[in-house]
Amino acid sequence: MPTRQSRIERIVSNLEIVILSGPWTVDAISSRLTTACGKKAIPSWIRPFTINLISTFASIPGLIEIREQIDQDDQVKSWIKTQKSVRKLRITGLPRVMLPLKEMFRSISLPEILSPNELAQWMELSNDELDWFADTHSWERNRDREGSRHYRYRWLRRANRAPRLLEIPKSGLRSIQRRILHEILDPSSSTRISCVARIGQFDRIPSRLSFNGADEKGKRNVQSLR
């Protein structure tokens, strides 16, 4: 059974999906939120929150900015706390839309990928194959048969030390990882985003993970994919 905090986090995540899944206008966002939250008892916060959101961001912001707006609105937070079930939010049927490139990345030669279908085309996969590689059915964790997984798992015995689990990507996943590395993240190219140089930009993301000191680790991980 989900804890109270995990339930609230999932509701907030679903609200973010609803807000970003379509045109960036007051009427469009309000309509999506109304549909998702239920038309029988339309929350009073929807319209004021949406107007404030549009007045604050003329163009589509990122997830961090959306979460900050939710966190600053007492009415929205109070409504979230009263929701006993995540399933009451109707998010099925919404178009799956990706955010456009941030202004800071517009000058960099990056692929413009705005939907899962475009992502599948860029990776030269079918939509079903993309879902499989994204592990949308949690087969990597729940299936015992290695053929359904994208990793091979091997235990490495070490003298006088605890054994180490090796997670080895199979050829299909490895080729996708290499393509993302060389066409988007490759630090050897001035027209790409260096995942090492940009690591500090993740400091703003609220997370339990620490990215401090990740520079050398990032370099090692990049080298291992080449």
Secondary structure, DSSP 8 states (H G I E B T S, - for coil): ---HHHHHHHHHHHHHHHHHSS--SHHHHHHHHHHHH-STT--TTHHHHHHHHHHH-SS---HHHHHHHHHH-HHHHHHHHH---GGGS--TT---------GGGTTS------SHHHHHHHTT--HHHHHHHTTTT-HHHH---GGG-SEEEEEEEETTEEEEEEEEE-HHHHHHHHHHIIIII-TT-TTS--TTTTGGGGGGS--SS--TTHHHHHHHHHHHH-
